[in-house]
């Protein structure tokens, strides 16, 4: 998922929607993407934000994004 985010970033995206990344995926794939988001946050590659419960999770570039 990091490579996909880096490719989108190179094309000009400044934030990434988990909902958009998970369109047309089954429950297992969505869970894997969420876990990947959390691992990337732990390593400082992305920052995560959510406006409220059950709202979309938005990722923005973190300090380690280009280094991983």
C-alpha positions as CSV (number, residue, x, y, z in Angstrom):
1,X,0.0,0.0,0.0
2,X,2.9,2.4,0.6
3,X,4.0,2.2,-3.0
4,X,0.4,3.0,-4.1
5,X,0.4,6.0,-1.8
6,X,3.8,7.2,-3.0
7,X,2.6,6.9,-6.6
8,X,-0.5,9.0,-5.8
9,X,1.7,11.5,-4.0
10,X,4.0,11.9,-7.0
11,X,0.9,12.6,-9.1
12,X,-0.1,15.4,-6.8
13,X,-2.3,13.9,-4.1
14,X,-1.7,15.5,-0.7
15,X,-4.1,13.2,1.3
16,X,-5.4,9.7,0.9
17,X,-8.8,8.4,1.8
18,X,-9.1,4.9,3.2
19,X,-12.6,4.7,1.9
20,X,-11.5,5.4,-1.7
21,X,-8.6,2.9,-1.4
22,X,-11.0,0.2,-0.3
23,X,-13.7,0.6,-2.9
24,X,-14.8,-2.7,-4.4
25,X,-12.7,-4.7,-1.9
26,X,-13.9,-7.5,0.3
27,X,-13.8,-7.4,4.1
28,X,-10.4,-9.1,4.4
29,X,-8.7,-6.7,2.0
30,X,-10.2,-3.7,3.8
31,X,-8.9,-5.0,7.1
32,X,-5.5,-5.5,5.6
33,X,-5.5,-1.9,4.3
34,X,-6.5,-0.5,7.7
35,X,-3.8,-2.5,9.4
36,X,-1.3,-1.2,6.8
37,X,-2.4,2.4,7.5
38,X,-1.7,1.8,11.2
39,X,1.7,0.2,10.6
40,X,2.7,3.2,8.3
41,X,1.5,5.6,11.0
42,X,3.6,3.8,13.6
43,X,6.7,4.2,11.4
44,X,6.0,7.9,10.8
45,X,5.2,7.5,7.1
46,X,1.7,9.0,7.4
47,X,-0.5,10.9,9.8
48,X,-4.0,9.7,10.3
49,X,-7.1,11.8,11.1
50,X,-10.8,11.0,11.4
51,X,-13.6,13.6,11.8
52,X,-15.8,11.3,14.0
53,X,-16.8,7.7,14.7
54,X,-17.4,5.7,11.5
55,X,-16.1,8.6,9.4
56,X,-13.5,8.1,6.6
57,X,-9.9,7.9,7.8
58,X,-7.7,10.4,6.0
59,X,-3.9,9.9,5.7
60,X,-1.5,12.7,5.0
61,X,2.3,12.5,4.4
62,X,4.5,12.1,7.4
63,X,8.2,12.7,7.9
64,X,9.3,9.2,7.0
65,X,7.1,8.9,3.9
66,X,9.8,9.2,1.3
67,X,12.4,7.2,3.4
68,X,10.5,3.9,3.6
